């Protein structure tokens, strides 16, 4: 079935569209939520992560607990 996307600004317009759709035997559906796609990330994940490799990461940029909050 062909689909069309219609954007509206207020609920009154939506009510009118729903009435029109019913008159022409059409359906109005809410869009389905898109799942986040993490495949496009520029980060490569290790199969065997090593948390010790992160030791000293902030040595040149000391950060206080207040700054982290």
C-alpha positions as CSV (number, residue, x, y, z in Angstrom):
1,X,0.0,0.0,0.0
2,X,1.5,3.4,-0.9
3,X,2.2,5.8,2.0
4,X,2.3,9.6,2.5
5,X,3.6,11.6,5.3
6,X,1.6,14.6,6.4
7,X,2.9,17.1,9.0
8,X,0.4,19.1,10.9
9,X,0.7,21.9,13.5
10,X,-2.4,21.5,15.7
11,X,-4.9,18.9,16.9
12,X,-7.8,20.5,14.9
13,X,-6.0,19.8,11.6
14,X,-5.4,16.2,12.7
15,X,-9.1,15.8,13.5
16,X,-10.0,17.1,10.0
17,X,-7.5,14.7,8.4
18,X,-8.9,11.8,10.3
19,X,-12.4,12.6,9.1
20,X,-11.2,12.9,5.5
21,X,-9.3,9.6,5.8
22,X,-12.4,7.8,7.1
23,X,-14.5,9.2,4.2
24,X,-12.0,7.8,1.6
25,X,-11.4,4.5,3.4
26,X,-7.8,5.4,4.3
27,X,-5.9,4.7,7.5
28,X,-3.9,7.1,9.7
29,X,-1.2,5.5,11.9
30,X,1.3,6.9,14.3
31,X,4.8,6.5,13.1
32,X,6.7,3.6,14.6
33,X,9.6,4.6,16.8
34,X,12.9,4.0,15.1
35,X,15.5,1.9,16.9
36,X,18.8,3.5,17.4
37,X,21.3,2.2,14.9
38,X,24.7,1.8,16.5
39,X,26.4,0.4,13.4
40,X,27.2,3.9,12.1
41,X,29.4,4.8,15.1
42,X,33.0,5.6,14.5
43,X,34.0,3.7,17.6
44,X,35.4,0.2,17.2
45,X,34.7,-2.1,20.1
46,X,37.1,-4.7,21.3
47,X,36.2,-8.3,21.6
48,X,38.2,-8.5,24.8
49,X,38.1,-5.1,26.4
50,X,40.9,-4.2,28.9
51,X,39.9,-1.6,31.5
52,X,43.6,-1.3,32.6
53,X,44.4,0.3,29.2
54,X,42.5,3.4,30.4
55,X,44.7,4.0,33.4
56,X,46.3,7.5,33.3
57,X,43.9,8.8,30.6
58,X,43.3,12.0,32.6
59,X,46.9,12.5,33.8
60,X,47.4,15.7,31.6
61,X,43.9,17.0,32.4
62,X,43.1,16.8,36.1
63,X,39.4,16.9,36.8
64,X,37.7,17.4,40.2
65,X,34.6,15.6,41.3
66,X,32.6,18.9,41.2
67,X,33.6,19.3,37.5
68,X,32.4,15.8,36.7
69,X,29.0,16.5,38.3
